[in-house]
């Protein structure tokens, strides 16, 4: 899955959730989350994306690029 880092950051910021708060909610390392938001991770695992989406209360489609067929 290709995450939309800017969307993740925008949603997180709009909800006033810190990167540490997202770390606590997802169990994912904040360094990983930071790289995800900055676009440094081009392909993320489905499980990681779903954990971020669940923590932010959005669908995984809201934070990933549509797959090209």
PyMOL commands that set and color helices and strands:
alter all, ss='L'
color gray80, all
select helices_A, chain A and resi 5-14+19-26+30-37+46-56+60-63
alter helices_A, ss='H'
color red, helices_A
deselect
rebuild
show_as cartoon
